[in-house]
Amino acid sequence: MAKPSFRTHHGMHDILPDESPKWLALETIVRETAKRFHFHEIRTPIMEDTALIARGVGELTDIVSKEMFAFNRGEDKYVLRPEGTASVSRAYIQHNLAQLGGVQRLFYIGPMFRAERPQKGRQRQFHQFGVEVLGSAEAVADTETIAFMIAVIQKIGITRYTLKLNSVGDIESRTAYKEALVNYFSPLKSKLSEISQQRLEQNPMRILDSKDEGDKVLVVNAPKILDYLNEDCTAHFEAVKTQLTQLGIDFEINPLLVRGLDYYSKTAFEISSPDLGAQDALGGGGRYDLLVEELGGKKTPAVGFACGIERLLIASEALGLNLVKDHRPDVIMISLGDEAQLWSLKAAQELRAIGLNVTMHYSVGSMKAQMKNANRENAKYCIIVGDNELAAKEFVLRDMDKSVEQKHNWSQILAQLSPLAKSL
Ligand code: AMP
């Protein structure tokens, strides 16, 4: 019988031990940034009710119409979440987070699932960190949300990026704008791609982000949303621009940056990087003042963004950044004999208790094999213990970088190593 052979699904990846330190480093940057901005973490289930995602992301989007991993179990319809905003909004409503008072400033980190065609920077299981601010209609909330995303990007060390900014108005502004778009595109309908012809009927704003080259030519002269904003939306957009300028955050106005759904409003933004290739968005977001109501909650203005973690890692690698500061063990215990190993087991615990990162060789092999392992583990020091050392209560402390070693009693070793101690 053939041996079974199992592999991950297409577009889904293991994060192996040699990669996980940089993931941890990046997640730590997100958490530290959240602490600085005083945002709180929310963790929602990976599966949601399919109807929530259909409504929250939009029936007409590619995500819902083509890319959901969904299945039924009994009466219940499950979907692996493709993004975080619908889940966070559901949790906000379900647990009545509004009753806590004030504005909810939330962040999340976790896997998302979309059945897309995998390519560089595009996977079927990928990871996002995101921020959602619920309960504020103020432009400052938009600006702080953008500032959070930029803070993470800068802390990683990504220097080459562009913030694209637009306003998609509110329903009133958009009704006027959609009419202008239909008037502009209708005489050109036969020249539009098939998908854009459909969108002309269903959701004309989505023609603006068409990938079709022919459509792109026609889009150049199409009316611009910014000319159709009402007074409230214009004032909001101006305030966001002034605040970003105040923070020294550069931006580019891009009137083609649209979110086609009616519950998106006012600010829309995206941050792209030239180091990513075809899929060049690091992240994006915007205001969604009507979504919570759409999902059954009270009217709650909100703004947020999501950023792709794989893409942040691709950009940081392209720039040669090293996110992992120190992944070396401070000490590796080398024991020559069973009794020595028993002693080392306890000594390792003592060193860990004072704040050192310590590993040990599990099998009591030859000195040569254990030293080879100490080099592979890239330990800063090793402590070598054999029967003679146990009898004399003096142990060999070897500085692996300098290749020098000396015998010390245990309290001298503790004194010498204690400067390496760090808190967890
Ligand atoms: P979106 O929710 O589509 O606006 O996505 C927000 C961010 O998540 C994007 O800017 C990407 O960085 C990342 N992202 C979205 N889809 C994928 C995917 N299939 N694979 C990897 N990253 C993705």
Boltz pocket constraint, residues with backbone or C-beta under 6 A from the ligand:
constraints:
  - pocket:
      binder: B
      contacts: [[A, 82], [A, 83], [A, 114], [A, 116], [A, 121], [A, 122], [A, 123], [A, 124], [A, 125], [A, 126], [A, 127], [A, 128], [A, 271], [A, 281], [A, 282], [A, 283], [A, 284], [A, 285], [A, 306], [A, 307], [A, 308], [A, 309], [A, 310], [A, 311]]
      max_distance: 6.0
